[in-house]
Each structure stands twice: as structure tokens, then as C-alpha cells.
Amino acid sequence: MLLSRFAERLGKDWPVVGFDTFDGFPSPRSPLDMYSHPDCVFLDEAAARRYLAGRNVEIISGDIVKTASRLADRDIVLAFIDTDNYTSATAALDAVQNQIVPGGAIVFDHFTGVDRFLYTLGERVAAKRLLGDPRFFNLHGTGVFLRQSS
């Protein structure tokens, strides 16, 4: 909702695409898939769809490892990645890294939260590859990676 309101306030018709399993965290597929917490699970997909009805928001239900490819061939202004775990964050990054338009950004929720969110290490490890991608500039001390002009 928040991102769609930002786009609206900017006078843009950018669609917002959200991914969620609506089934809790997937089983670990990597030793870096360490995070799972019942307070971070929302199971009521119908309620989410009702809440977002009428907004320029598309909800894609299911495991992002299997569904992230839905972003292929789409220009992306902002990707906010909050998957907590390595496998899911890697799948999201694989889908968006080459799709971010110059001036856009990839933002990781848990790139810098090392003291508070120890078990989200996998998301940080997945994101680190952007540090070596010359197209992206990391705002020091944040999870924000700005896509520079070519």
C-alpha cells in the first residue's frame, strides 16, 4: 500500500508488484535460510487482496523462488527485498538486478541489521554481490543500492 501511495503522490502510474507465500516461510534450502518467525507470517491472502483492491498493486502468491520470473522483461523503478533468507533473496535479486532502470534502486530490508536480525544473514549475503556490480552504488550504512546511469 505504501509504495503505491508514493507512486500516486508522485503522479506516476507505476505498478507495484508484491510477492508472498501466504503460507509462512519455505523450508530451508540453504544453510543461510535461517530465519523463520511466526510473527512475520500473514496467511490471509483474501484480506490482503481486499485491502489493496482498487490500487495499482499486483499480488503474486507462492514461493518467490518459483514466481520471481514473472518480473522478466519489466522495467523496475524500485525493488524492495525483504525475504529474510538467502535462497529467496537470491531469487528476487536474480529477477530484478538487470531490470532496474537508471535512477532506480534495489533496497534490502536486512542488509545492515546485523545486531538485531542475526538470523537474516542470508539476505545480507545474497545482497553483497551488488557491491561488485559497477552499475549500482551502495549508500553507505544502508541497504539501498542506486542504479547509476550507463
N, C-alpha and C positions, 0 to 999 in steps of 0.2 A: 504494500500500500504506500509506504513512504516514498519509495523510488518512483512510483507512478505519479505521486503528487509533485515531486520535484520536477519531473518532466513536464507536467501540466503547467506548473508555475513558470517554467522557462519558455512556455509557449511551443513546446515540441510535442510531436505525436509519437515519440519513441515508445515502442512496445517494451514491456517488462516481462521477462520470462523467468518463472520460478520453478525450481526443481525440489521435490520432496518425496521420500519413500511413502510417507503416511503409514509406515509400518515399523517405525523405530530404526535403529542403526543396523546396517547389514552386518552379517557375521564377519569377523576379521579375515582379510585375505592377505595381510602382510603383518609382520611384527610391529609395524608402525601404525597399524589400525588399533590404537589402544583406547580410544575414547568411546564411552557409552554411558549415558546418564539418563535416568527416567524423566528428569525434569526438562530434558531437551527433546522430548518426543511429543509430537502432535499427531494424533491418529484420525481426526475428524476432517477428512478431505471435503466432504459436503459443506461443512461450516466454512472452511477456507474459501471455497468457490462462491458461496453465498455472500461472504464478506467482500469479496473482490468483484462481484458482479457489476457490470457497467464500467469497470475500469479497463484500461488498455493493458491487461495482465493476462498472460497465458500460464496456466499451471500444468506442469508436466509431472505426472505421478509415476513413481517407480525408482529403481536404483539408478543413480546418475551414471554409474559405470556403463549401464546399458542404454540410457536415454540421452546422454550429453551430445551425441552425434546429431541430434535434432537442430543444433546450432550451426551445422555446416553451411557454408555459403551465405551466412548472415553477417552484415556489418554490426559490430558491437561497440557501443559507446562506453559502457561500464559493466564490468563483471565483478560481482561481489561474491567471493567464495568463502563459505562458512560451513565446510563439511566436517571439520574437526579431525578427520583421518586421512592418511596418506593415499590410499587407493582411490577414494572418492575425489580428493583434491587433485590428484594427478589426472583423473578422467576429465574433470572440469577444465583444468588448465590445457590439456590436450585439445579440447574442443574450442577454447577461446583465444589462445595465445596468438594465433595468426589472423584472428578475425577482428581484433581491437583496432579501431580506426585511430590515425594520428590525432593526438589530443585527448584520446580516451584513456581509460585506466583499468587495471586489474587490482582489486582490493581484497586482501586476505584478512579475515577476522582475527585469526590467531597467529599472525606472523611474529608479533612482538611480545605476546603474553606469556613469557617463559616462567615467571614466578607463580602466576595464578592458575594457568592452564597447562600444567606439566604434561598431561596425557594427550594434548593436541599437538604434540611434537611432529606427528606425521604430516599435518597440514603445513607446518613450517618447512619441513624437509622437501616436500613437493614444491613449495614456492621458491626455494633457493635457486632453482635453475634460471629464474628470471634475472638474477643478479649477473649472469653471464650472457644475457641477451642484450646486445647493444641497442636494440630498438626501445628498451624500457629503462626508465630512470626511477630508482627507488628513493622516495622521500625518506631520508634517514630517520630511523627510530619509529617508522610506521610500516604498515602492511600495504601501502599504496605504491603501485608501480605505474608510472605515467608512460604512455606510448608516445615516443617522440616522432617528429616529422621525419620522413625518409630523406 
